[in-house]
Every structure is written in structure tokens, then in C-alpha cells.
Amino acid sequence: MGNNQMSNAGYMYRLSPSLDSFQATMSGLLRPCRISQKSSRSYRTEVSHGRMKPFGLTAIRIGGQARIEVDAHRDMTLLQIPLQGNFISRDQRGDGLLYSAGINAQLVDAHSPIDLEFHPSTRMLIFNLNDSQIDILGGKALVEQFTHNKRVISFNTGAGRAFYHLAEFVMKEIETDREAFFDGGLADRLEDSLLASLAAALDAMPQQKPRATAVPCYVQRAERFMADNLDKNLTLGEIVTVTGASARTLHRTFREVRGDTPLGVLKTMRLEKVHAELIRGTCGAGDITRVAMRWGFNHMGLFAADYRNRFGMAPSETVRRARSS
């Protein structure tokens, strides 16, 4: 690329209308990825990266609306924090979650490819967490609650906001002088503070029990039945009947392997369906009630509270951000 600029601490790319995509591997800190622009005008995308002792740290500034397809590469746990704008992350199944500056962040493993769609002028900070840091945060079982289930770290607690403000400071320092940040010692001095602040943010969030290694067949039958009937007014009795287990056994086992009750899991499935529709950008504020009722929510006040608890923002905020992206 003729417009590509490089320094010891980072890369700077310019996307032009004649360039559909390019391949990039960011010094082992990120997986191989393809960045494709989605607008007709030229804009610059900046990627700065380095290491904070064992930390891998990457700062990205997207100049226009863009899509980044990130390949599966190796064992990694990435914390992706939007500090300006927002992005939608989709997994292999096409399920998408919206992440917005000051609202939430994504904790994701690298075992599967992901597809990130960025709003113009998005700024994002990415931490690559290693095994020793994961142990400090509470261990793999705790982290997997986010990478394999919620995928959302909310900043709506005091500890969450404190970590977010620290991430903002790190991003500002990188953008001001990335060589000085990575090579001048500031990055190393901040590592312990970042880990402690992130650990506090995770501790402040409601946590589930870790999943058991094996999921009993009657739990799988219950989940398949719920997934096939999300638009129906299911009762616990109906779910119990199709499993062949007793209500007590089903409830206890769901708690052990899913960290929630059968009806709690059902509600989560329905919330995910509503969220998937709202982030498409085709719904208006007046459509929220219709979409919620389609997926079995009849009390809008309770629905709004459950939605905010799950995704870190109100349904109307999701619609507004999705339509502006």
C-alpha cells in the first residue's frame, strides 16, 4: 500500500475508494483480519499497538464506517472497549451485540472468527489478556461467563465507570505520543492499576455459577423446546413435561450448568431475539413494543428493566444508535 505508514509502536493505514479490503496481522497482538470500508469517501484508519509487560494493547481509530472480519487464530482473550462511537459484533451464527462508548465492552475469546461493524469515527482500545492475568481476574471459569455467555461488560456500576475512565486515559496517552507511552515506562506502570480496576468492575457485576462440563440430555431437550417456541407463552410445566425430568431436578440442574433457572434462560433467549432485531437499524422507537411482544414480553416496564440489565442500555437507546450507524 502506497499510503501505509509505520512506526515502532503502531501502524497507520489509509483506506481509499479504490481499495476494497486488505489483510493485516498486527504484530501478534490481534488475529489476522480484513478491514473493508463501507463508505465511498477516503478515510484513515489508525492502529497503534505494543505491550505492557505481558499485556497486549491495541488502540484503533476508525475514520469511517468500516467492517473488520477477524479470523480465529490461537488462544486469546480480548477485551474490546469502545471509547467513542459504537460497533456491532457478530459471531459465526450471525448473532449480533451492540457495544457503545461509555455503556459496555466486549470480552471475547479467539477460538472462533468474529465480524465487527464500526460506526464512523469509532475509537476502540483492545487488551489481550494472558493466563496469569485471567487468574488475577478470578480464573477461567469467571471469564468464560462473559466470553461464552453474556459477552458484555457493563459500565453502569461505580467500578465499571472507574475502569472506563482509566481506559480513556490510556487511549489519550497512546494517541498523544504512542512511542513515549509504550517505550517510556508509562505503560508498565499502569498495568497493575488496569488489572485491579478491571477485576473490580467484573466483581461488581451479577455473576453466574460456572457451567458444568457435561450438559444433561434433559437440559438440552428443554433448551431446544424453548428455542423452538420463543414466540409462545410457555409455562414451566410445559417445559418440564418435554424433558422427562422432575421440576425440582430440572431447576437444580439448570442452576448448576447454566447459572440460571429454566425460565431465566428462556427470558435470556427472548431478549437476544429482541436485541437482534433492534440492532438491524430498521426499527423505530415505535416498533419496540411490537418486537418485544412478538417474543413473549407483555409487560413493557419489566421488559425494559430486563433489557437494560442484559445489554447495558435501554431498548430505545439501542434503536437510536443502530439507526445512526
C-alpha positions as CSV (number, residue, x, y, z in Angstrom):
1,M,0.0,0.0,0.0
2,G,1.4,3.4,-1.0
3,N,-0.2,5.3,1.8
4,N,0.8,2.9,4.5
5,Q,2.9,4.5,7.3
6,M,4.7,2.5,10.1
7,S,6.4,3.2,13.4
8,N,7.8,1.0,16.1
9,A,4.7,1.4,18.3
10,G,2.0,1.2,15.7
11,Y,0.6,1.2,12.1
12,M,-1.3,3.9,10.3
13,Y,-3.5,2.9,7.3
14,R,-5.4,5.0,4.8
15,L,-8.4,3.4,3.0
16,S,-9.3,4.8,-0.4
17,P,-12.4,4.3,-2.6
18,S,-10.4,2.0,-4.9
19,L,-9.3,-0.3,-2.1
20,D,-12.0,-2.9,-1.1
21,S,-10.1,-4.6,1.7
22,F,-6.6,-5.5,2.9
23,Q,-5.0,-8.2,5.1
24,A,-3.4,-7.2,8.3
25,T,-1.7,-9.1,11.1
26,M,-0.9,-6.7,14.0
27,S,2.4,-8.0,15.4
28,G,0.8,-11.0,17.1
29,L,-1.4,-8.9,19.3
30,L,-4.5,-9.5,17.2
31,R,-5.6,-12.2,15.0
32,P,-5.3,-11.9,11.2
33,C,-8.1,-9.6,10.0
34,R,-9.5,-8.0,6.9
35,I,-10.7,-4.3,7.1
36,S,-13.2,-3.3,4.5
37,Q,-14.6,0.3,4.1
38,K,-18.3,0.8,3.8
39,S,-18.4,4.4,2.5
40,S,-17.3,5.9,-0.8
41,R,-15.0,8.5,0.6
42,S,-11.4,8.1,1.6
43,Y,-10.6,8.0,5.3
44,R,-7.7,7.0,7.5
45,T,-7.8,4.1,10.0
46,E,-5.1,4.2,12.7
47,V,-3.9,1.1,14.6
48,S,-1.3,1.5,17.4
49,H,-0.1,-1.5,19.3
50,G,2.5,-2.5,21.9
51,R,2.9,-4.5,25.1
52,M,2.5,-3.6,28.7
53,K,4.8,-6.2,30.3
54,P,2.7,-9.3,29.4
55,F,-0.3,-7.2,28.3
56,G,-1.0,-6.9,24.6
57,L,-2.6,-3.5,24.0
58,T,-4.0,-2.2,20.7
59,A,-5.7,1.2,20.0
60,I,-7.8,1.6,16.9
61,R,-9.3,4.8,15.4
62,I,-11.7,4.1,12.5
63,G,-12.1,7.2,10.3
64,G,-15.3,6.0,8.5
65,Q,-17.9,3.3,8.5
66,A,-15.9,0.0,8.3
67,R,-16.2,-3.7,8.7
68,I,-13.4,-5.8,10.3
69,E,-13.5,-9.6,9.8
70,V,-11.3,-11.2,12.5
71,D,-10.1,-14.7,11.9
72,A,-9.7,-17.5,14.5
73,H,-6.0,-17.7,15.2
74,R,-4.9,-19.0,18.6
75,D,-5.9,-18.9,22.3
76,M,-6.6,-15.3,23.1
77,T,-8.9,-13.5,25.4
78,L,-9.6,-9.9,24.1
79,L,-11.3,-7.1,26.0
80,Q,-12.6,-4.6,23.4
81,I,-13.6,-1.2,24.8
82,P,-15.3,1.4,22.5
83,L,-14.2,4.9,23.7
84,Q,-16.0,6.8,21.0
85,G,-18.9,5.7,18.7
86,N,-20.0,2.1,18.7
87,F,-19.6,-1.2,16.9
88,I,-21.7,-4.3,16.3
89,S,-20.1,-7.7,16.9
90,R,-21.4,-10.8,15.1
91,D,-20.3,-14.4,15.7
92,Q,-20.5,-17.4,13.3
93,R,-24.2,-17.8,13.9
94,G,-24.9,-14.2,12.9
95,D,-26.0,-13.2,16.4
96,G,-25.1,-9.6,16.9
97,L,-24.5,-7.4,20.0
98,L,-24.1,-3.6,20.1
99,Y,-21.3,-2.1,22.1
100,S,-21.3,1.7,22.7
101,A,-18.8,4.1,24.3
102,G,-19.4,4.6,28.0
103,I,-22.0,1.8,28.1
104,N,-20.4,-1.5,27.7
105,A,-17.4,-3.5,26.4
106,Q,-16.9,-7.0,24.8
107,L,-14.9,-9.8,26.4
108,V,-14.3,-12.4,23.7
109,D,-12.1,-15.5,23.1
110,A,-10.3,-16.1,19.9
111,H,-11.4,-19.6,19.2
112,S,-13.9,-18.5,16.5
113,P,-13.9,-15.8,13.9
114,I,-15.9,-12.6,14.6
115,D,-17.3,-9.8,12.4
116,L,-17.1,-6.2,13.7
117,E,-19.0,-3.4,12.0
118,F,-17.9,0.0,13.1
119,H,-19.8,3.3,13.2
120,P,-17.7,6.2,11.7
121,S,-15.2,7.8,14.0
122,T,-15.2,4.9,16.4
123,R,-12.2,4.7,18.8
124,M,-11.6,1.3,20.5
125,L,-9.0,0.0,23.0
126,I,-8.2,-3.7,23.0
127,F,-6.5,-5.7,25.8
128,N,-5.1,-9.1,25.1
129,L,-5.3,-10.9,28.4
130,N,-2.9,-13.8,29.2
131,D,-3.5,-16.8,31.5
132,S,-1.8,-15.1,34.6
133,Q,-4.0,-12.0,34.2
134,I,-7.1,-14.1,33.8
135,D,-6.2,-15.9,37.1
136,I,-5.9,-12.5,38.8
137,L,-9.3,-11.5,37.5
138,G,-10.9,-14.6,39.0
139,G,-9.9,-17.5,36.8
140,K,-11.1,-19.0,33.5
141,A,-14.4,-20.1,34.9
142,L,-15.3,-16.5,35.8
143,V,-14.0,-15.1,32.5
144,E,-15.9,-17.7,30.5
145,Q,-19.2,-16.4,31.9
146,F,-18.6,-13.4,29.7
147,T,-16.8,-14.9,26.7
148,H,-19.3,-17.8,26.3
149,N,-22.5,-16.3,27.6
150,K,-23.0,-12.6,28.3
151,R,-20.2,-11.3,26.1
152,V,-21.0,-7.9,27.7
153,I,-19.2,-6.0,30.5
154,S,-21.4,-3.1,31.7
155,F,-20.0,0.2,32.9
156,N,-23.2,1.1,34.8
157,T,-21.5,0.5,38.2
158,G,-19.1,2.7,40.1
159,A,-16.3,0.2,39.5
160,G,-17.2,-0.1,35.8
161,R,-17.1,3.7,35.3
162,A,-13.8,3.9,37.1
163,F,-12.3,1.3,34.8
164,Y,-13.7,3.0,31.7
165,H,-12.2,6.4,32.7
166,L,-8.8,4.7,33.2
167,A,-9.1,3.2,29.7
168,E,-9.9,6.7,28.4
169,F,-6.7,7.9,29.9
170,V,-4.7,5.1,28.3
171,M,-6.2,5.8,24.9
172,K,-5.5,9.6,25.2
173,E,-1.8,8.9,26.1
174,I,-1.4,6.5,23.2
175,E,-2.9,9.0,20.7
176,T,-0.8,11.8,22.1
177,D,2.6,10.0,21.9
178,R,2.4,6.3,21.3
179,E,6.2,5.8,21.3
180,A,6.5,7.6,24.7
181,F,3.6,5.5,26.1
182,F,4.9,2.1,25.1
183,D,8.7,2.8,25.4
184,G,8.9,5.4,28.1
185,G,7.7,3.3,31.0
186,L,4.1,4.7,31.5
187,A,2.6,1.5,30.0
188,D,4.4,-0.7,32.5
189,R,3.4,1.5,35.5
190,L,-0.3,1.3,34.5
191,E,-0.6,-2.5,34.2
192,D,-1.3,-3.2,37.8
193,S,-3.9,-0.4,38.0
194,L,-5.7,-1.6,35.0
195,L,-5.9,-5.2,36.2
196,A,-7.1,-4.1,39.6
197,S,-9.7,-1.8,38.1
198,L,-10.9,-4.4,35.7
199,A,-11.2,-7.0,38.4
200,A,-13.3,-4.6,40.5
201,A,-15.6,-4.0,37.5
202,L,-16.1,-7.7,37.0
203,D,-16.7,-8.3,40.7
204,A,-19.4,-5.6,40.7
205,M,-21.4,-7.3,38.0
206,P,-24.0,-10.0,38.8
207,Q,-22.2,-13.3,38.2
208,Q,-23.4,-16.8,37.4
209,K,-22.1,-20.1,38.5
210,P,-19.7,-21.7,36.1
211,R,-21.2,-24.3,33.7
212,A,-20.7,-27.9,34.4
213,T,-18.5,-29.8,31.9
214,A,-21.4,-32.0,30.7
215,V,-24.9,-30.8,30.0
216,P,-27.5,-33.4,30.7
217,C,-29.7,-34.5,27.8
218,Y,-32.9,-33.3,29.6
219,V,-31.4,-29.8,29.8
220,Q,-30.6,-29.9,26.1
221,R,-34.2,-31.0,25.4
222,A,-35.6,-28.2,27.4
223,E,-33.4,-25.6,25.6
224,R,-34.3,-27.0,22.2
225,F,-38.0,-26.8,23.1
226,M,-37.7,-23.3,24.4
227,A,-35.7,-22.2,21.3
228,D,-38.4,-23.6,19.0
229,N,-41.2,-21.9,20.9
230,L,-39.8,-18.5,21.9
231,D,-42.9,-16.7,20.5
232,K,-45.3,-18.7,22.6
233,N,-46.4,-18.2,26.2
234,L,-44.6,-21.2,27.7
235,T,-45.1,-22.3,31.3
236,L,-42.6,-24.2,33.4
237,G,-44.9,-27.1,33.4
238,E,-44.8,-27.4,29.7
239,I,-41.0,-27.3,29.7
240,V,-40.8,-29.9,32.4
241,T,-43.2,-32.2,30.5
242,V,-41.0,-32.4,27.4
243,T,-37.8,-33.1,29.4
244,G,-38.9,-36.2,31.2
245,A,-37.3,-34.9,34.4
246,S,-39.0,-33.6,37.5
247,A,-39.4,-29.8,38.0
248,R,-37.1,-29.9,41.0
249,T,-34.3,-31.8,39.1
250,L,-34.7,-29.5,36.1
251,H,-34.5,-26.4,38.2
252,R,-31.5,-27.6,40.2
253,T,-29.6,-28.8,37.1
254,F,-30.2,-25.5,35.2
255,R,-28.8,-23.7,38.2
256,E,-25.7,-25.9,38.1
257,V,-24.9,-25.9,34.4
258,R,-26.4,-22.6,33.2
259,G,-26.3,-20.5,36.4
260,D,-30.0,-19.6,36.0
261,T,-33.5,-21.1,36.2
262,P,-35.2,-22.6,33.1
263,L,-37.5,-19.6,32.9
264,G,-34.5,-17.3,33.3
265,V,-32.7,-18.9,30.4
266,L,-36.0,-18.6,28.4
267,K,-36.1,-14.9,29.1
268,T,-32.5,-14.5,28.0
269,M,-33.2,-16.3,24.7
270,R,-36.1,-13.9,24.1
271,L,-34.1,-10.8,25.0
272,E,-31.4,-11.9,22.5
273,K,-34.1,-12.2,19.8
274,V,-35.4,-8.7,20.5
275,H,-31.9,-7.3,20.6
276,A,-31.0,-8.9,17.3
277,E,-34.0,-7.1,15.6
278,L,-33.3,-3.8,17.2
279,I,-29.7,-3.6,16.2
280,R,-30.5,-4.1,12.5
281,G,-31.3,-0.4,12.2
282,T,-34.7,-0.9,10.6
283,C,-36.8,-0.4,13.7
284,G,-38.0,2.9,15.1
285,A,-38.8,3.7,18.7
286,G,-42.5,2.9,18.0
287,D,-41.6,-0.6,17.0
288,I,-40.0,-1.6,20.3
289,T,-43.3,-2.7,21.9
290,R,-44.3,-4.7,18.8
291,V,-41.0,-6.5,18.7
292,A,-41.0,-7.2,22.4
293,M,-44.5,-8.6,22.3
294,R,-43.6,-10.8,19.4
295,W,-41.0,-12.5,21.5
296,G,-43.2,-13.0,24.5
297,F,-42.8,-9.8,26.6
298,N,-46.2,-8.4,27.7
299,H,-45.1,-6.0,30.5
300,M,-43.1,-3.2,28.9
301,G,-41.8,-1.9,32.2
302,L,-40.3,-5.2,33.3
303,F,-39.1,-5.9,29.7
304,A,-37.2,-2.5,29.7
305,A,-35.5,-3.3,33.0
306,D,-34.5,-6.8,31.9
307,Y,-33.2,-5.4,28.6
308,R,-31.1,-2.8,30.3
309,N,-29.7,-5.3,32.8
310,R,-28.7,-7.6,29.9
311,F,-27.3,-5.1,27.4
312,G,-26.4,-2.1,29.5
313,M,-28.7,0.3,27.8
314,A,-32.4,0.9,27.2
315,P,-34.1,-0.5,24.1
316,S,-34.7,3.0,22.7
317,E,-31.0,3.7,23.0
318,T,-30.2,0.6,21.1
319,V,-32.6,1.7,18.3
320,R,-31.2,5.2,18.2
321,R,-27.6,4.0,18.0
322,A,-28.3,1.3,15.4
323,R,-30.1,3.8,13.2
324,S,-27.3,6.3,13.4
325,S,-24.6,3.7,12.4
